[in-house]
Amino acid sequence: MKIIMGLLVSGLWLALSGTPAHAADDWGPCESDTVHQFPSSFNKTITDPSQNYSGHEFDNFFHWDNGQTYTIICECPDNMSNPPVSYYKATVNLPAGHAANWYQVNDNLEVRTSIDVYNQGSVITPFSDLSNKTVSSGECEVKGGTHSAWTGTKGSVSLYIAHPFVGTSTIPEVEIAALYASKKAGVYSTTPIVRVLLSGTVEVDQGCEIDGGSVVNIPLGEYDARDFEVPAGSKPQNVQIVKEQLVLRCHNVSDGVRAWVHIEGTVNPNNATAIDMGNPDIGVQISGDTSEKVLIPNDVNSEEPLALGSQDASGSRSAMFNMHAWPISTTGKRPSSGDYQGIASLRVEIE
C-alpha cells in the first residue's frame, strides 16, 4: 500500500446631462460631439520579490498614449475681442485609497493617475480650473468653430500595493478619470468630454516546488487486513507512522513573507480527514511537525507553517516540510486484501 505525493502550487462603474447655470452672453463650458472613451490595458510582472509588500509604490508604472485627438465646442459671448484661456477639470469616482490622489481598483492595488494637459505637462488627478495657458476663441460655437484637442489621450498610472499577493491580481476595466473643459473657471458641463478607462493584470512571480521533482512516492508499509479491525478513525494495530522530510524550493520570496502548507486531495467517503486509498475501509492521515495534528484535506483553515531559509544567490529559499503519514481504519471493518494507493497534493500559500 503506498501513497504518491505531488505538488500543486496555486499562485494563486447615472450620468446627468445639462450645463450649470451661468450668465448669458458669457464664456461657458465646452462639450464634444460625444463622450470620448479612451481605454488602455496592460499586463505587467513583478519579478523582484522585495517589491511585493504593503506600502510599496511603483511610480509611473504604466504609460498610455492612444495617438488620438478630438474636437470641442465651447459657449462664448458675442463679443469675443478678449478671449480667455481654456480650463480643464478632472474627477475620479473610485474608492479613496491610503492617501490623497490614490484610489482603489481592487483589494490589493491602488492607482494614482496623471494626465498630460496641454501646456501643463503631466498633472496628477483630480484637479480643477487648470489653465492651458492659451488665449483663444477658435473653439467658440457662435463663431462656428471647433477646436482639436488631445488632453486626456496621454498619461500615466502609478501603482501602490495595499496588500501583497501571489499570482495574478486583475484590474477590471474601470474609469480612472473623467475630463471636463470650459472657457470660464468653475463652470463646467455635467457631461465629461473624455473618460479614461484602465484594465490590466499584475503578476507576482512567486512559488514553491519540491526539490528534485514534483512527485514523491512514499511507501506506507504492509499490514494484515485484521489489523484494521479497530474502532473507526483509529490507527490499525502495528501501525507504522512514516516520516518524510520534503525539501521545498521557493522562488522570489522576500524577507518577512509567511508561507504555509495545505493538503489537497480526494478524501475517504467515510472519513473526511483522510486521503482516499481506493478502499472505503482505509484512509491515510497526514500531519506536519506535530504528528498528532492532522492536516484536514481541502480545508483552508488546516495548515502547517513553513520556516523559510535565507535567500541564496539565485533568489530562492529552502523550506522543510516534515511530513508524517499513517493509515487508519475508516469503518472498523476488515478491508479486502490488495494493494492500495492514494494521491495527495501539497499546496503552498505565500503572503
C-alpha positions in Angstrom: 0.0 0.0 0.0 1.5 3.3 -0.9 0.6 7.0 -1.4 2.1 9.2 -4.1 2.8 12.8 -3.1 2.7 15.5 -5.7 2.9 19.3 -5.7 0.3 21.6 -6.9 1.1 25.3 -6.4 -1.7 27.7 -7.0 -0.1 31.0 -7.4 -2.8 31.5 -6.8 -18.6 51.8 -12.6 -26.1 57.7 -13.5 -24.9 60.2 -15.8 -26.8 63.5 -15.9 -26.8 65.8 -18.8 -27.0 69.6 -18.8 -25.0 72.6 -18.2 -24.6 74.6 -15.0 -26.4 77.9 -14.9 -24.2 80.9 -15.8 -24.7 84.4 -17.1 -26.0 84.9 -20.6 -23.6 86.3 -23.2 -20.7 84.9 -21.2 -17.9 82.4 -21.6 -19.0 78.9 -20.6 -18.4 75.2 -20.7 -17.1 73.1 -23.5 -18.6 69.9 -24.9 -17.8 67.5 -27.7 -20.0 65.5 -30.2 -19.7 62.5 -27.8 -18.1 61.4 -24.6 -14.8 60.1 -25.8 -13.7 56.9 -24.1 -10.0 56.2 -24.1 -9.3 52.6 -22.8 -5.9 51.3 -22.0 -4.7 47.9 -20.8 -1.5 46.4 -19.5 -0.1 43.1 -18.3 2.9 43.5 -16.0 5.0 41.1 -14.0 6.8 42.0 -10.8 10.0 39.9 -10.7 11.7 41.4 -7.7 10.1 39.8 -4.5 11.4 42.7 -2.3 8.9 45.0 -4.0 5.9 42.8 -3.0 4.9 44.3 0.3 2.2 46.6 1.7 3.2 50.2 1.0 5.4 49.7 -2.0 4.9 52.3 -4.7 5.7 51.9 -8.4 6.0 55.4 -9.8 4.8 55.8 -13.4 4.1 52.0 -13.6 2.2 52.3 -16.9 2.0 55.0 -19.6 -0.7 55.4 -22.3 -0.7 57.4 -25.5 -3.5 56.4 -27.9 -2.4 59.0 -30.5 -5.9 60.4 -30.9 -7.4 63.9 -31.0 -11.0 65.1 -30.6 -13.0 68.3 -31.2 -14.6 70.5 -28.6 -17.1 73.4 -28.9 -17.4 76.0 -26.2 -20.0 78.6 -25.2 -18.8 82.1 -25.8 -20.3 85.6 -25.8 -21.0 87.6 -29.0 -18.1 89.9 -28.2 -15.0 87.7 -28.3 -12.5 90.5 -28.5 -10.8 89.5 -25.3 -10.9 85.7 -25.2 -9.7 83.8 -22.1 -7.7 80.6 -21.7 -9.3 77.3 -21.6 -9.7 75.4 -18.3 -9.7 71.7 -17.5 -11.1 69.7 -14.6 -10.5 66.0 -13.9 -12.6 64.0 -11.4 -12.0 60.5 -10.1 -15.0 58.4 -9.0 -13.2 55.5 -7.3 -13.0 54.5 -3.6 -10.4 56.5 -1.8 -7.0 54.8 -1.2 -4.5 55.1 1.6 -3.6 58.8 0.8 -4.6 61.7 -1.3 -4.8 61.1 -5.0 -4.6 57.3 -4.6 -7.7 55.2 -5.4 -8.6 51.5 -5.0 -9.0 49.4 -8.1 -9.2 46.0 -6.3 -8.5 44.5 -2.9 -4.7 44.5 -3.5 -3.9 47.5 -5.6 -4.4 51.3 -5.7 -3.6 53.7 -8.6 -2.7 57.3 -8.9 -3.4 58.8 -12.4 -1.6 61.6 -14.1 -3.0 63.2 -17.3 -0.9 65.1 -19.8 -2.5 68.6 -20.2 -1.6 71.0 -23.0 1.0 73.5 -21.8 1.0 72.0 -18.3 2.6 68.7 -18.7 1.7 65.7 -16.6 -0.8 66.6 -13.8 -2.0 64.3 -11.0 -5.7 63.8 -10.8 -8.1 65.1 -9.6 -7.7 68.7 -10.5 -9.9 71.7 -11.3 -9.6 75.0 -13.2 -6.3 74.1 -14.7 -5.4 76.6 -17.4 -3.9 75.5 -20.7 -2.2 78.9 -20.9 -3.6 79.5 -24.4 -5.8 82.5 -25.2 -8.2 81.5 -28.0 -11.7 81.9 -29.3 -11.3 79.3 -32.1 -13.4 76.8 -30.3 -16.5 79.1 -29.8 -19.8 77.8 -31.1 -21.1 81.2 -32.0 -18.1 81.6 -34.2 -18.9 78.3 -35.9 -15.6 76.9 -34.9 -14.3 73.8 -33.4 -11.0 73.1 -31.6 -8.9 70.0 -31.9 -7.7 68.8 -28.5 -5.6 65.9 -27.2 -5.7 66.4 -23.4 -6.7 63.1 -21.8 -5.2 61.0 -24.6 -1.9 60.6 -22.9 -1.0 59.9 -19.3 0.5 57.5 -16.7 -0.6 55.4 -13.8 1.4 54.8 -10.6 0.7 51.6 -8.7 0.6 51.0 -4.9 0.5 47.6 -3.2 -2.1 47.9 -0.5 -1.9 44.1 0.3 0.8 41.8 -1.0 -0.3 38.9 -3.2 0.9 35.9 -5.1 -0.1 35.1 -8.6 -2.2 37.4 -10.7 -4.2 40.5 -9.5 -6.7 41.6 -12.1 -7.9 45.2 -12.5 -11.3 45.0 -14.3 -12.0 47.9 -16.7 -12.7 50.9 -14.6 -12.9 54.7 -15.2 -9.8 56.2 -13.6 -10.6 59.8 -14.6 -13.3 62.0 -16.3 -12.2 65.2 -18.0 -14.1 68.4 -18.5 -13.3 71.7 -20.2 -14.5 75.3 -20.1 -13.8 78.8 -21.1 -14.7 80.0 -17.6 -13.2 78.7 -14.4 -15.7 76.9 -12.1 -18.3 76.5 -14.9 -18.4 73.0 -16.4 -20.9 70.8 -18.2 -22.1 67.8 -16.2 -21.1 65.6 -19.1 -17.4 64.9 -19.5 -15.6 65.2 -22.8 -13.3 62.3 -22.0 -13.4 59.2 -19.9 -10.1 57.5 -19.3 -10.5 53.7 -18.7 -8.0 51.3 -17.4 -7.7 47.5 -17.2 -4.9 45.1 -16.7 -3.2 42.4 -14.7 -0.3 42.4 -12.3 1.5 39.2 -11.7 3.9 38.4 -8.9 6.1 35.5 -9.9 6.5 33.5 -6.7 6.1 29.9 -5.9 7.5 26.7 -4.3 8.2 23.3 -5.7 9.5 20.0 -4.3 13.3 20.0 -4.7 14.3 17.3 -7.1 10.9 16.6 -8.6 7.2 17.2 -8.4 6.2 13.7 -7.3 7.4 11.8 -4.3 6.5 8.1 -3.7 6.1 7.2 -0.1 5.6 3.6 0.9 3.3 3.1 3.9 4.1 -0.5 4.7 2.3 -3.8 4.7 -0.5 -4.9 7.1 -2.6 -7.8 7.8 -6.2 -7.0 7.0 -7.2 -8.0 10.5 -5.1 -5.1 11.9 -7.8 -2.7 10.7 -10.5 -4.3 12.9 -10.3 -1.3 15.3 -12.7 1.5 16.1 -13.4 3.6 13.0 -11.0 6.5 12.8 -8.3 4.7 14.7 -4.8 3.6 13.6 -4.5 -0.1 12.8 -2.6 -2.5 15.1 1.1 -2.4 14.4 0.8 1.0 12.8 3.8 2.4 11.0 4.0 6.2 11.1 6.1 7.2 8.1 8.2 10.3 8.4 9.3 12.0 5.2 11.3 15.3 5.1 10.3 17.2 2.0 12.6 20.0 0.8 10.8 22.8 -0.9 12.5 25.4 -3.1 10.6 28.8 -3.0 11.4 31.4 -5.7 11.2 35.2 -5.5 10.1 35.3 -1.9 11.2 38.4 0.1 12.1 38.7 3.7 9.1 38.8 6.2 6.8 36.8 3.9 4.8 34.0 5.5 4.4 30.6 4.0 2.3 27.6 5.0 1.2 24.2 3.6 -2.3 22.8 3.0 -3.1 19.2 2.0 -5.4 18.7 -1.0 -6.8 15.5 -2.5 -9.8 13.1 -2.7 -11.0 12.2 0.8 -12.2 8.9 2.0 -16.1 8.7 1.7 -16.3 7.6 5.4 -13.8 10.0 6.9 -13.1 13.5 5.5 -9.9 13.8 7.5 -8.2 11.0 5.5 -7.0 10.7 1.9 -8.9 8.1 -0.1 -6.9 5.0 -0.9 -9.3 3.3 -3.3 -10.9 1.2 -0.5 -13.8 2.6 1.6 -12.4 0.9 4.8 -8.9 2.5 4.6 -7.7 6.1 4.6 -4.4 7.9 5.2 -4.0 10.9 7.5 -1.2 13.4 7.2 0.4 15.8 9.7 3.3 18.1 9.8 5.9 18.6 12.5 3.3 17.9 15.2 2.4 14.3 14.4 -0.9 14.4 16.3 -2.2 17.5 14.5 -4.0 16.0 11.4 -4.0 18.3 8.3 -7.5 18.0 7.0 -7.6 17.8 3.2 -9.1 20.7 1.3 -9.6 22.7 4.5 -8.1 26.2 4.1 -8.0 26.6 7.9 -6.0 23.4 8.4 -2.4 24.5 7.7 1.2 23.9 8.7 3.6 26.9 8.8 6.8 26.7 6.8 10.1 28.2 8.0 11.8 29.8 5.0 15.5 29.9 5.0 17.9 32.6 3.8 17.8 33.7 0.2 20.6 32.2 -1.9 22.4 33.6 -4.9 19.6 32.5 -7.3 17.0 34.3 -5.3 15.5 31.1 -3.9 14.9 30.0 -0.4 14.6 26.5 1.1 11.8 25.3 3.4 11.5 22.0 5.1 8.1 20.2 5.5 8.4 17.3 7.9 5.5 15.1 6.9 4.1 12.3 8.9 1.6 9.9 7.3 -0.2 6.8 8.6 -3.2 4.6 7.6 -6.4 4.5 9.6 -9.5 2.3 9.6 -12.4 4.5 8.4 -15.2 1.9 9.2 -13.8 -0.5 11.7 -14.4 -3.3 9.2 -11.8 -5.7 7.9 -10.8 -4.4 4.4 -10.4 -6.7 1.4 -6.8 -7.6 0.7 -4.9 -5.8 -2.1 -2.5 -3.1 -2.9 -3.9 0.4 -2.5 -2.6 3.9 -3.2 -3.8 7.4 -2.9 -2.7 10.8 -4.2 -2.3 13.9 -2.1 -1.1 17.4 -3.1 0.8 20.0 -1.2 -0.5 23.5 -1.7 1.9 26.2 -0.6 0.4 29.6 0.3 2.6 32.7 0.4 1.6 36.0 1.9 
